[in-house]
Amino acid sequence: MQADRHNKTKEEKVEASPRTDPNLYAMILENIDRAVIAFDQAGQITLFNPAAEAFTGRSSKQVLGTHFRDFFHNQETLLYLAKVAMEDGRSITDDEGLLLLRDNAEPLPVNAYSAPIYTNRGKQDGAVMIIRDLSRIRELEGTLRRADRLSLLGTLAAGLAHEIKNPLGGIKGAAQLLSRELDAEHELDEYTQIMIREVERINTIINELMDLGSPHPPTIGAVNLAKVLGDIILLQKEAARSKNITFLLQLDPSIPPIQGDENLLTRLFLNLIKNARESIERDGQVAIETRISPNYHLTSPGQKSSPMVDIKVRDTGCGIAEEELDRIFTPYFTTKSKGSGLGLAISQKIVEDHNGFLKIESLPETGTTVTVSLPLRR
């Protein structure tokens, strides 16, 4: 009797084992963030998980039963990967510059792995392809490249600024002394005033440059994003009185105060919203939205993962040409008729100092969307 109970318990454990639970496999396929596409031995698609639907924009009902040659007919690399797994019975991976073509969206940068499926008896029974979305990785790589470039420029700028400010102070002092020696009506006094004004203008530029390489860490405290953004919108509405611009605030009320430097973050969002306003010639809209990011978390060694907050600034302005998008973070490059060309470079530095990242999407004559992602906690 005791032996029977022991055997029964053992059998129950085997039945409950995750390895033999088909529901577990189904849940994994439903929730995994990689596209999983399986083919039977005839080459027809037998499995198309939700990630595959999201990547391709096609539903499983449309795809199931389709031959892999028809599904990948205009994508040579993916077709080749599927054929190698199906016909040669071997695994193959492609990590280099692969694009997944989609019907109603831009091509998606991906990598893909294809492998044959074997039964317990060693007989091939189709193949499986696993596709990973690399778009977010590409975005992060772009952010890191810009951050590295700005860090180098900031260090260089800080060194140059220090060397320039000393002789500049001497020039200004000499010009002021000379001005005191001259009568107000003297013809040379005009030149001394020009010298003083130009020295002050250069000094302003140098101070802005020093912001890029400033070693001072942000003063961290609780920042109410809704209040900061609301105050900026009030100012920008006043500045846009002569234009027919609508400002739309879509703020998630559930987002608590984030950890950051209120002065720096105010400067950041003032710059971005001002840029959005100035990009609109006459009629248009500037929309500001906050939400918890569905895509990113900040993870630090030995600490709990922190959610990221996305702050989007969208405008219906003139947009930015594709060839200019990567250059707009370069100091002194500007698409405006008036402007120092340092605004976005300094904005990038502020975001970097807050362990966040900044992304810009734009189409000429359509508008621009700037997304700032900041950690909720530090």
C-alpha atoms as a printed R data frame, in Angstrom:
    type eleno elety resid chain resno      x       y       z
1   ATOM     1    CA   MET     A     1  0.000   0.000   0.000
2   ATOM     2    CA   GLN     A     2  2.795   2.407   0.935
3   ATOM     3    CA   ALA     A     3  4.758   1.452  -2.211
4   ATOM     4    CA   ASP     A     4  1.656   2.111  -4.367
5   ATOM     5    CA   ARG     A     5  1.251   5.573  -2.812
6   ATOM     6    CA   HIS     A     6  4.923   6.310  -3.466
7   ATOM     7    CA   ASN     A     7  4.602   5.254  -7.121
8   ATOM     8    CA   LYS     A     8  1.425   7.292  -7.542
9   ATOM     9    CA   THR     A     9  3.130  10.405  -6.172
10  ATOM    10    CA   LYS     A    10  6.046   9.847  -8.535
11  ATOM    11    CA   GLU     A    11  3.669   9.517 -11.496
12  ATOM    12    CA   GLU     A    12  1.878  12.747 -10.506
13  ATOM    13    CA   LYS     A    13  5.205  14.582 -10.414
14  ATOM    14    CA   VAL     A    14  6.060  13.348 -13.910
15  ATOM    15    CA   GLU     A    15  2.661  14.421 -15.239
16  ATOM    16    CA   ALA     A    16  3.025  17.857 -13.637
17  ATOM    17    CA   SER     A    17  6.590  18.300 -14.900
18  ATOM    18    CA   PRO     A    18  6.957  21.394 -17.117
19  ATOM    19    CA   ARG     A    19  8.790  19.286 -19.688
20  ATOM    20    CA   THR     A    20  5.655  17.307 -20.464
21  ATOM    21    CA   ASP     A    21  3.137  20.161 -20.167
22  ATOM    22    CA   PRO     A    22  2.101  21.302 -23.672
23  ATOM    23    CA   ASN     A    23  0.383  24.356 -22.181
24  ATOM    24    CA   LEU     A    24  3.752  25.662 -20.988
25  ATOM    25    CA   TYR     A    25  5.173  25.453 -24.527
26  ATOM    26    CA   ALA     A    26  2.106  27.267 -25.864
27  ATOM    27    CA   MET     A    27  2.446  30.056 -23.264
28  ATOM    28    CA   ILE     A    28  6.137  30.487 -24.076
29  ATOM    29    CA   LEU     A    29  5.380  30.814 -27.798
30  ATOM    30    CA   GLU     A    30  2.559  33.262 -27.043
31  ATOM    31    CA   ASN     A    31  4.735  35.528 -24.881
32  ATOM    32    CA   ILE     A    32  8.225  35.307 -26.371
33  ATOM    33    CA   ASP     A    33  9.424  38.522 -28.057
34  ATOM    34    CA   ARG     A    34 10.841  36.645 -31.061
35  ATOM    35    CA   ALA     A    35  8.910  35.599 -34.130
36  ATOM    36    CA   VAL     A    36  8.622  31.786 -34.334
37  ATOM    37    CA   ILE     A    37  7.554  30.308 -37.684
38  ATOM    38    CA   ALA     A    38  7.389  26.529 -38.122
39  ATOM    39    CA   PHE     A    39  7.011  24.546 -41.369
40  ATOM    40    CA   ASP     A    40  5.931  20.945 -41.833
41  ATOM    41    CA   GLN     A    41  7.802  18.465 -44.030
42  ATOM    42    CA   ALA     A    42  5.853  19.677 -47.075
43  ATOM    43    CA   GLY     A    43  7.082  23.243 -46.453
44  ATOM    44    CA   GLN     A    44  3.738  24.645 -45.278
45  ATOM    45    CA   ILE     A    45  3.600  27.034 -42.325
46  ATOM    46    CA   THR     A    46  2.086  25.279 -39.304
47  ATOM    47    CA   LEU     A    47  2.898  27.749 -36.522
48  ATOM    48    CA   PHE     A    48  2.925  31.554 -36.542
49  ATOM    49    CA   ASN     A    49  3.181  33.061 -33.061
50  ATOM    50    CA   PRO     A    50  1.954  36.556 -31.958
51  ATOM    51    CA   ALA     A    51  5.437  38.096 -32.302
52  ATOM    52    CA   ALA     A    52  5.539  36.896 -35.926
53  ATOM    53    CA   GLU     A    53  2.170  38.583 -36.474
54  ATOM    54    CA   ALA     A    54  3.468  41.835 -34.948
55  ATOM    55    CA   PHE     A    55  6.712  41.786 -36.967
56  ATOM    56    CA   THR     A    56  5.097  41.052 -40.334
57  ATOM    57    CA   GLY     A    57  1.713  42.773 -39.919
58  ATOM    58    CA   ARG     A    58 -0.040  39.582 -41.030
59  ATOM    59    CA   SER     A    59 -2.323  37.355 -38.966
60  ATOM    60    CA   SER     A    60 -1.821  33.635 -38.424
61  ATOM    61    CA   LYS     A    61 -5.135  32.989 -40.226
62  ATOM    62    CA   GLN     A    62 -3.692  34.572 -43.374
63  ATOM    63    CA   VAL     A    63 -0.402  32.711 -43.150
64  ATOM    64    CA   LEU     A    64 -1.085  29.178 -41.838
65  ATOM    65    CA   GLY     A    65 -0.988  26.660 -44.676
66  ATOM    66    CA   THR     A    66  1.079  28.955 -46.920
67  ATOM    67    CA   HIS     A    67  4.241  27.447 -48.395
68  ATOM    68    CA   PHE     A    68  7.432  29.044 -47.102
69  ATOM    69    CA   ARG     A    69  8.531  29.740 -50.701
70  ATOM    70    CA   ASP     A    70  5.406  31.848 -51.240
71  ATOM    71    CA   PHE     A    71  5.703  33.569 -47.860
72  ATOM    72    CA   PHE     A    72  9.376  34.541 -48.387
73  ATOM    73    CA   HIS     A    73  9.184  34.871 -52.179
74  ATOM    74    CA   ASN     A    74 10.613  38.419 -52.299
75  ATOM    75    CA   GLN     A    75 13.098  37.998 -49.433
76  ATOM    76    CA   GLU     A    76 16.029  36.004 -50.736
77  ATOM    77    CA   THR     A    77 18.003  35.689 -47.497
78  ATOM    78    CA   LEU     A    78 15.065  34.435 -45.418
79  ATOM    79    CA   LEU     A    79 14.065  32.081 -48.226
80  ATOM    80    CA   TYR     A    80 17.611  30.718 -48.327
81  ATOM    81    CA   LEU     A    81 17.651  30.162 -44.536
82  ATOM    82    CA   ALA     A    82 14.357  28.253 -44.698
83  ATOM    83    CA   LYS     A    83 15.518  26.140 -47.658
84  ATOM    84    CA   VAL     A    84 18.801  25.161 -45.951
85  ATOM    85    CA   ALA     A    85 16.941  23.969 -42.845
86  ATOM    86    CA   MET     A    86 14.245  22.174 -44.869
87  ATOM    87    CA   GLU     A    87 16.281  20.653 -47.697
88  ATOM    88    CA   ASP     A    88 19.778  20.234 -46.194
89  ATOM    89    CA   GLY     A    89 18.627  19.469 -42.658
90  ATOM    90    CA   ARG     A    90 21.095  21.825 -40.972
91  ATOM    91    CA   SER     A    91 20.933  24.927 -38.787
92  ATOM    92    CA   ILE     A    92 21.916  28.322 -40.148
93  ATOM    93    CA   THR     A    93 22.047  31.905 -38.786
94  ATOM    94    CA   ASP     A    94 22.208  35.338 -40.418
95  ATOM    95    CA   ASP     A    95 23.156  38.279 -38.184
96  ATOM    96    CA   GLU     A    96 24.303  40.784 -40.794
97  ATOM    97    CA   GLY     A    97 22.064  43.585 -42.063
98  ATOM    98    CA   LEU     A    98 18.940  41.502 -42.636
99  ATOM    99    CA   LEU     A    99 15.696  43.391 -43.345
100 ATOM   100    CA   LEU     A   100 12.235  41.877 -42.939
101 ATOM   101    CA   LEU     A   101 10.014  43.383 -45.638
102 ATOM   102    CA   ARG     A   102  6.466  44.307 -44.573
103 ATOM   103    CA   ASP     A   103  3.381  45.280 -46.550
104 ATOM   104    CA   ASN     A   104  2.316  48.468 -44.769
105 ATOM   105    CA   ALA     A   105  5.392  49.482 -42.798
106 ATOM   106    CA   GLU     A   106  9.090  50.223 -43.103
107 ATOM   107    CA   PRO     A   107 11.442  47.196 -43.370
108 ATOM   108    CA   LEU     A   108 12.370  45.853 -39.946
109 ATOM   109    CA   PRO     A   109 16.059  45.185 -39.104
110 ATOM   110    CA   VAL     A   110 16.268  41.605 -37.812
111 ATOM   111    CA   ASN     A   111 18.495  38.592 -37.421
112 ATOM   112    CA   ALA     A   112 17.224  35.084 -38.112
113 ATOM   113    CA   TYR     A   113 17.996  31.522 -37.111
114 ATOM   114    CA   SER     A   114 16.639  28.507 -38.966
115 ATOM   115    CA   ALA     A   115 16.886  24.862 -37.880
116 ATOM   116    CA   PRO     A   116 15.399  21.486 -38.852
117 ATOM   117    CA   ILE     A   117 12.899  19.786 -36.521
118 ATOM   118    CA   TYR     A   118 13.543  16.108 -35.734
119 ATOM   119    CA   THR     A   119 11.284  13.498 -34.121
120 ATOM   120    CA   ASN     A   120 12.459  11.311 -31.225
121 ATOM   121    CA   ARG     A   121 13.434   8.682 -33.779
122 ATOM   122    CA   GLY     A   122 15.715  11.098 -35.646
123 ATOM   123    CA   LYS     A   123 13.461  11.656 -38.650
124 ATOM   124    CA   GLN     A   124 13.151  15.228 -39.947
125 ATOM   125    CA   ASP     A   125  9.657  16.617 -39.517
126 ATOM   126    CA   GLY     A   126  9.895  20.156 -40.909
127 ATOM   127    CA   ALA     A   127 11.837  23.220 -39.739
128 ATOM   128    CA   VAL     A   128 11.545  26.281 -37.522
129 ATOM   129    CA   MET     A   129 12.702  29.870 -38.051
130 ATOM   130    CA   ILE     A   130 13.248  32.307 -35.180
131 ATOM   131    CA   ILE     A   131 13.419  36.027 -36.037
132 ATOM   132    CA   ARG     A   132 14.597  38.713 -33.605
133 ATOM   133    CA   ASP     A   133 13.696  42.402 -33.906
134 ATOM   134    CA   LEU     A   134 16.876  44.529 -33.820
135 ATOM   135    CA   SER     A   135 15.246  47.965 -34.233
136 ATOM   136    CA   ARG     A   136 15.505  48.893 -30.533
137 ATOM   137    CA   ILE     A   137 19.118  47.719 -30.427
138 ATOM   138    CA   ARG     A   138 19.876  49.920 -33.452
139 ATOM   139    CA   GLU     A   139 18.214  52.870 -31.678
140 ATOM   140    CA   LEU     A   140 20.319  52.305 -28.560
141 ATOM   141    CA   GLU     A   141 23.489  51.967 -30.637
142 ATOM   142    CA   GLY     A   142 22.703  55.289 -32.326
143 ATOM   143    CA   THR     A   143 22.149  56.926 -28.942
144 ATOM   144    CA   LEU     A   144 25.449  55.571 -27.625
145 ATOM   145    CA   ARG     A   145 27.328  56.776 -30.725
146 ATOM   146    CA   ARG     A   146 25.918  60.282 -30.276
147 ATOM   147    CA   ALA     A   147 26.692  60.215 -26.541
148 ATOM   148    CA   ASP     A   148 30.305  59.153 -27.195
149 ATOM   149    CA   ARG     A   149 30.733  61.839 -29.842
150 ATOM   150    CA   LEU     A   150 29.273  64.533 -27.588
151 ATOM   151    CA   SER     A   151 31.392  63.370 -24.656
152 ATOM   152    CA   LEU     A   152 34.544  63.787 -26.745
153 ATOM   153    CA   LEU     A   153 33.410  67.174 -28.058
154 ATOM   154    CA   GLY     A   154 32.438  68.256 -24.547
155 ATOM   155    CA   THR     A   155 35.860  67.386 -23.129
156 ATOM   156    CA   LEU     A   156 37.583  69.215 -25.977
157 ATOM   157    CA   ALA     A   157 35.254  72.212 -25.634
158 ATOM   158    CA   ALA     A   158 35.828  72.486 -21.882
159 ATOM   159    CA   GLY     A   159 39.615  72.523 -22.398
160 ATOM   160    CA   LEU     A   160 39.441  75.117 -25.163
161 ATOM   161    CA   ALA     A   161 36.997  77.267 -23.213
162 ATOM   162    CA   HIS     A   162 39.346  77.407 -20.251
163 ATOM   163    CA   GLU     A   163 42.256  78.464 -22.474
164 ATOM   164    CA   ILE     A   164 40.193  81.078 -24.370
165 ATOM   165    CA   LYS     A   165 38.451  82.726 -21.401
166 ATOM   166    CA   ASN     A   166 41.685  84.053 -19.850
167 ATOM   167    CA   PRO     A   167 42.928  86.087 -22.867
168 ATOM   168    CA   LEU     A   168 39.303  87.054 -23.612
169 ATOM   169    CA   GLY     A   169 39.019  88.612 -20.150
170 ATOM   170    CA   GLY     A   170 42.210  90.582 -20.824
171 ATOM   171    CA   ILE     A   171 40.857  91.891 -24.147
172 ATOM   172    CA   LYS     A   172 37.578  92.987 -22.543
173 ATOM   173    CA   GLY     A   173 39.381  94.681 -19.634
174 ATOM   174    CA   ALA     A   174 41.701  96.557 -22.004
175 ATOM   175    CA   ALA     A   175 38.747  97.686 -24.150
176 ATOM   176    CA   GLN     A   176 36.863  98.933 -21.067
177 ATOM   177    CA   LEU     A   177 39.931 100.890 -19.857
178 ATOM   178    CA   LEU     A   178 40.369 102.424 -23.296
179 ATOM   179    CA   SER     A   179 36.683 103.395 -23.374
180 ATOM   180    CA   ARG     A   180 37.053 105.258 -20.085
181 ATOM   181    CA   GLU     A   181 39.935 107.277 -21.477
182 ATOM   182    CA   LEU     A   182 37.915 108.380 -24.494
183 ATOM   183    CA   ASP     A   183 35.144 110.949 -24.580
184 ATOM   184    CA   ALA     A   184 31.672 109.577 -25.291
185 ATOM   185    CA   GLU     A   185 31.646 111.530 -28.578
186 ATOM   186    CA   HIS     A   186 35.088 110.332 -29.657
187 ATOM   187    CA   GLU     A   187 34.982 108.422 -32.969
188 ATOM   188    CA   LEU     A   188 37.097 105.595 -31.538
189 ATOM   189    CA   ASP     A   189 34.690 104.982 -28.627
190 ATOM   190    CA   GLU     A   190 32.295 103.199 -31.008
191 ATOM   191    CA   TYR     A   191 35.005 100.654 -31.785
192 ATOM   192    CA   THR     A   192 35.710  99.936 -28.120
193 ATOM   193    CA   GLN     A   193 31.987  99.321 -27.524
194 ATOM   194    CA   ILE     A   194 31.943  96.881 -30.465
195 ATOM   195    CA   MET     A   195 34.966  95.083 -28.972
196 ATOM   196    CA   ILE     A   196 33.238  94.742 -25.589
197 ATOM   197    CA   ARG     A   197 29.966  93.479 -27.150
198 ATOM   198    CA   GLU     A   198 31.771  90.905 -29.311
199 ATOM   199    CA   VAL     A   199 33.838  89.665 -26.368
200 ATOM   200    CA   GLU     A   200 30.598  89.182 -24.381
201 ATOM   201    CA   ARG     A   201 29.051  87.316 -27.326
202 ATOM   202    CA   ILE     A   202 32.058  84.976 -27.535
203 ATOM   203    CA   ASN     A   203 31.887  84.509 -23.769
204 ATOM   204    CA   THR     A   204 28.229  83.412 -24.083
205 ATOM   205    CA   ILE     A   205 29.180  80.870 -26.760
206 ATOM   206    CA   ILE     A   206 32.009  79.552 -24.575
207 ATOM   207    CA   ASN     A   207 29.660  79.144 -21.591
208 ATOM   208    CA   GLU     A   208 27.271  77.140 -23.783
209 ATOM   209    CA   LEU     A   209 30.171  74.996 -24.957
210 ATOM   210    CA   MET     A   210 31.225  74.391 -21.351
211 ATOM   211    CA   ASP     A   211 27.744  72.970 -20.690
212 ATOM   212    CA   LEU     A   212 28.641  70.078 -23.014
213 ATOM   213    CA   GLY     A   213 31.694  69.156 -20.967
214 ATOM   214    CA   SER     A   214 30.533  70.251 -17.539
215 ATOM   215    CA   PRO     A   215 31.785  67.732 -14.949
216 ATOM   216    CA   HIS     A   216 29.161  68.789 -12.371
217 ATOM   217    CA   PRO     A   217 26.589  66.039 -11.752
218 ATOM   218    CA   PRO     A   218 22.864  66.900 -11.784
219 ATOM   219    CA   THR     A   219 21.254  67.921  -8.484
220 ATOM   220    CA   ILE     A   220 18.828  65.044  -8.072
221 ATOM   221    CA   GLY     A   221 15.408  65.463  -6.537
222 ATOM   222    CA   ALA     A   222 11.752  64.617  -7.192
223 ATOM   223    CA   VAL     A   223 10.536  66.218 -10.435
224 ATOM   224    CA   ASN     A   224  6.838  66.528 -11.261
225 ATOM   225    CA   LEU     A   225  6.831  66.183 -15.055
226 ATOM   226    CA   ALA     A   226  3.212  67.317 -15.392
227 ATOM   227    CA   LYS     A   227  3.988  70.623 -13.627
228 ATOM   228    CA   VAL     A   228  7.221  71.220 -15.576
229 ATOM   229    CA   LEU     A   229  5.561  70.546 -18.942
230 ATOM   230    CA   GLY     A   230  2.431  72.534 -18.018
231 ATOM   231    CA   ASP     A   231  4.502  75.622 -17.092
232 ATOM   232    CA   ILE     A   232  6.485  75.403 -20.344
233 ATOM   233    CA   ILE     A   233  3.291  75.149 -22.410
234 ATOM   234    CA   LEU     A   234  1.913  78.322 -20.784
235 ATOM   235    CA   LEU     A   235  5.038  80.222 -21.873
236 ATOM   236    CA   GLN     A   236  5.045  78.752 -25.373
237 ATOM   237    CA   LYS     A   237  1.352  79.570 -25.911
238 ATOM   238    CA   GLU     A   238  2.162  83.196 -25.158
239 ATOM   239    CA   ALA     A   239  5.128  83.145 -27.558
240 ATOM   240    CA   ALA     A   240  2.945  81.620 -30.322
241 ATOM   241    CA   ARG     A   241  0.132  84.185 -30.100
242 ATOM   242    CA   SER     A   242  0.766  85.433 -33.648
243 ATOM   243    CA   LYS     A   243  0.441  81.881 -35.049
244 ATOM   244    CA   ASN     A   244 -2.501  79.487 -35.080
245 ATOM   245    CA   ILE     A   245 -0.774  76.725 -33.087
246 ATOM   246    CA   THR     A   246 -2.665  74.274 -30.874
247 ATOM   247    CA   PHE     A   247 -0.812  72.849 -27.871
248 ATOM   248    CA   LEU     A   248 -2.095  69.444 -26.756
249 ATOM   249    CA   LEU     A   249 -1.086  67.879 -23.433
250 ATOM   250    CA   GLN     A   250 -1.688  64.137 -22.998
251 ATOM   251    CA   LEU     A   251 -0.167  63.345 -19.605
252 ATOM   252    CA   ASP     A   252 -0.496  60.026 -17.802
253 ATOM   253    CA   PRO     A   253 -1.733  61.032 -14.314
254 ATOM   254    CA   SER     A   254 -0.494  57.762 -12.810
255 ATOM   255    CA   ILE     A   255  3.185  58.635 -13.376
256 ATOM   256    CA   PRO     A   256  4.740  59.659 -10.043
257 ATOM   257    CA   PRO     A   257  7.522  62.274  -9.754
258 ATOM   258    CA   ILE     A   258 10.726  61.049 -11.396
259 ATOM   259    CA   GLN     A   259 14.243  61.402 -10.031
260 ATOM   260    CA   GLY     A   260 16.161  64.159 -11.804
261 ATOM   261    CA   ASP     A   261 17.466  67.729 -11.840
262 ATOM   262    CA   GLU     A   262 14.424  69.995 -12.241
263 ATOM   263    CA   ASN     A   263 16.394  72.916 -13.699
264 ATOM   264    CA   LEU     A   264 18.139  70.759 -16.301
265 ATOM   265    CA   LEU     A   265 14.945  68.897 -17.257
266 ATOM   266    CA   THR     A   266 13.081  72.202 -17.579
267 ATOM   267    CA   ARG     A   267 15.825  73.434 -19.899
268 ATOM   268    CA   LEU     A   268 15.637  70.180 -21.887
269 ATOM   269    CA   PHE     A   269 11.866  70.242 -22.475
270 ATOM   270    CA   LEU     A   270 11.765  74.000 -23.001
271 ATOM   271    CA   ASN     A   271 14.305  73.564 -25.801
272 ATOM   272    CA   LEU     A   272 12.416  70.660 -27.412
273 ATOM   273    CA   ILE     A   273  8.966  72.291 -27.214
274 ATOM   274    CA   LYS     A   274 10.370  75.633 -28.430
275 ATOM   275    CA   ASN     A   275 11.962  73.828 -31.402
276 ATOM   276    CA   ALA     A   276  8.604  72.190 -32.150
277 ATOM   277    CA   ARG     A   277  6.805  75.547 -32.029
278 ATOM   278    CA   GLU     A   278  9.374  77.276 -34.229
279 ATOM   279    CA   SER     A   279  9.184  74.528 -36.857
280 ATOM   280    CA   ILE     A   280  5.550  75.456 -37.583
281 ATOM   281    CA   GLU     A   281  5.240  78.269 -40.107
282 ATOM   282    CA   ARG     A   282  1.650  79.324 -39.418
283 ATOM   283    CA   ASP     A   283 -1.009  76.695 -38.568
284 ATOM   284    CA   GLY     A   284 -0.274  73.452 -36.769
285 ATOM   285    CA   GLN     A   285 -0.145  71.434 -33.574
286 ATOM   286    CA   VAL     A   286  2.379  70.613 -30.881
287 ATOM   287    CA   ALA     A   287  1.418  67.540 -28.823
288 ATOM   288    CA   ILE     A   288  3.206  66.448 -25.647
289 ATOM   289    CA   GLU     A   289  2.537  62.963 -24.281
290 ATOM   290    CA   THR     A   290  3.877  61.080 -21.261
291 ATOM   291    CA   ARG     A   291  3.544  57.359 -20.600
292 ATOM   292    CA   ILE     A   292  5.399  54.433 -19.024
293 ATOM   293    CA   SER     A   293  7.625  52.974 -21.742
294 ATOM   294    CA   PRO     A   294  6.455  49.552 -22.966
295 ATOM   295    CA   ASN     A   295  9.882  48.829 -24.473
296 ATOM   296    CA   TYR     A   296 12.637  49.737 -21.998
297 ATOM   297    CA   HIS     A   297 13.714  49.335 -18.380
298 ATOM   298    CA   LEU     A   298 16.865  50.646 -16.721
299 ATOM   299    CA   THR     A   299 18.813  47.831 -15.089
300 ATOM   300    CA   SER     A   300 21.823  48.512 -12.857
301 ATOM   301    CA   PRO     A   301 24.006  45.837 -11.205
302 ATOM   302    CA   GLY     A   302 22.702  44.887  -7.774
303 ATOM   303    CA   GLN     A   303 19.601  47.085  -8.035
304 ATOM   304    CA   LYS     A   304 15.950  46.642  -8.953
305 ATOM   305    CA   SER     A   305 14.997  47.356 -12.533
306 ATOM   306    CA   SER     A   306 13.427  50.802 -12.992
307 ATOM   307    CA   PRO     A   307 10.639  51.528 -15.489
308 ATOM   308    CA   MET     A   308 11.367  54.185 -18.101
309 ATOM   309    CA   VAL     A   309  9.069  57.142 -18.757
310 ATOM   310    CA   ASP     A   310  8.589  58.223 -22.381
311 ATOM   311    CA   ILE     A   311  8.005  61.928 -23.033
312 ATOM   312    CA   LYS     A   312  7.027  62.513 -26.678
313 ATOM   313    CA   VAL     A   313  6.998  65.953 -28.325
314 ATOM   314    CA   ARG     A   314  5.252  65.848 -31.719
315 ATOM   315    CA   ASP     A   315  4.823  68.723 -34.132
316 ATOM   316    CA   THR     A   316  3.247  69.171 -37.551
317 ATOM   317    CA   GLY     A   317  6.027  71.477 -38.701
318 ATOM   318    CA   CYS     A   318  8.445  71.486 -41.618
319 ATOM   319    CA   GLY     A   319 10.264  68.284 -40.583
320 ATOM   320    CA   ILE     A   320 13.923  67.380 -41.103
321 ATOM   321    CA   ALA     A   321 15.485  65.838 -44.201
322 ATOM   322    CA   GLU     A   322 16.844  62.302 -43.741
323 ATOM   323    CA   GLU     A   323 20.425  63.307 -44.569
324 ATOM   324    CA   GLU     A   324 20.316  65.963 -41.815
325 ATOM   325    CA   LEU     A   325 18.886  63.761 -39.049
326 ATOM   326    CA   ASP     A   326 22.222  62.388 -37.851
327 ATOM   327    CA   ARG     A   327 23.906  65.789 -38.054
328 ATOM   328    CA   ILE     A   328 21.421  67.735 -35.946
329 ATOM   329    CA   PHE     A   329 23.207  66.672 -32.729
330 ATOM   330    CA   THR     A   330 26.514  68.081 -33.991
331 ATOM   331    CA   PRO     A   331 27.368  71.363 -32.220
332 ATOM   332    CA   TYR     A   332 26.828  74.446 -34.413
333 ATOM   333    CA   PHE     A   333 24.855  72.540 -37.048
334 ATOM   334    CA   THR     A   334 21.394  74.073 -37.341
335 ATOM   335    CA   THR     A   335 18.520  74.031 -39.828
336 ATOM   336    CA   LYS     A   336 17.191  77.361 -38.511
337 ATOM   337    CA   SER     A   337 17.957  80.770 -39.994
338 ATOM   338    CA   LYS     A   338 18.680  81.914 -36.406
339 ATOM   339    CA   GLY     A   339 20.107  79.669 -33.732
340 ATOM   340    CA   SER     A   340 23.378  78.653 -32.120
341 ATOM   341    CA   GLY     A   341 23.197  74.997 -33.164
342 ATOM   342    CA   LEU     A   342 23.929  73.903 -29.596
343 ATOM   343    CA   GLY     A   343 20.377  73.264 -28.364
344 ATOM   344    CA   LEU     A   344 20.080  69.597 -29.316
345 ATOM   345    CA   ALA     A   345 23.677  68.834 -28.356
346 ATOM   346    CA   ILE     A   346 23.043  70.226 -24.864
347 ATOM   347    CA   SER     A   347 19.674  68.407 -24.713
348 ATOM   348    CA   GLN     A   348 21.437  65.136 -25.531
349 ATOM   349    CA   LYS     A   349 23.947  65.828 -22.739
350 ATOM   350    CA   ILE     A   350 21.147  66.472 -20.199
351 ATOM   351    CA   VAL     A   351 19.396  63.237 -21.191
352 ATOM   352    CA   GLU     A   352 22.680  61.332 -20.950
353 ATOM   353    CA   ASP     A   353 23.345  62.774 -17.461
354 ATOM   354    CA   HIS     A   354 19.946  61.375 -16.410
355 ATOM   355    CA   ASN     A   355 20.751  57.863 -17.715
356 ATOM   356    CA   GLY     A   356 18.168  58.219 -20.460
357 ATOM   357    CA   PHE     A   357 18.187  58.418 -24.217
358 ATOM   358    CA   LEU     A   358 16.718  60.598 -26.922
359 ATOM   359    CA   LYS     A   359 15.271  59.586 -30.290
360 ATOM   360    CA   ILE     A   360 14.151  61.751 -33.216
361 ATOM   361    CA   GLU     A   361 11.883  60.686 -36.096
362 ATOM   362    CA   SER     A   362 11.033  63.167 -38.824
363 ATOM   363    CA   LEU     A   363  9.622  63.506 -42.331
364 ATOM   364    CA   PRO     A   364  9.975  66.690 -44.403
365 ATOM   365    CA   GLU     A   365  6.717  68.666 -44.699
366 ATOM   366    CA   THR     A   366  5.051  66.249 -42.235
367 ATOM   367    CA   GLY     A   367  6.555  66.887 -38.824
368 ATOM   368    CA   THR     A   368  8.909  65.639 -36.154
369 ATOM   369    CA   THR     A   369  8.556  63.415 -33.096
370 ATOM   370    CA   VAL     A   370 11.159  63.618 -30.332
371 ATOM   371    CA   THR     A   371 11.023  60.885 -27.687
372 ATOM   372    CA   VAL     A   372 12.912  61.310 -24.405
373 ATOM   373    CA   SER     A   373 13.106  58.148 -22.269
374 ATOM   374    CA   LEU     A   374 14.056  58.731 -18.623
375 ATOM   375    CA   PRO     A   375 14.231  56.267 -15.713
376 ATOM   376    CA   LEU     A   376 11.529  56.658 -13.096
377 ATOM   377    CA   ARG     A   377 14.077  55.948 -10.346
378 ATOM   378    CA   ARG     A   378 17.849  56.356 -10.211
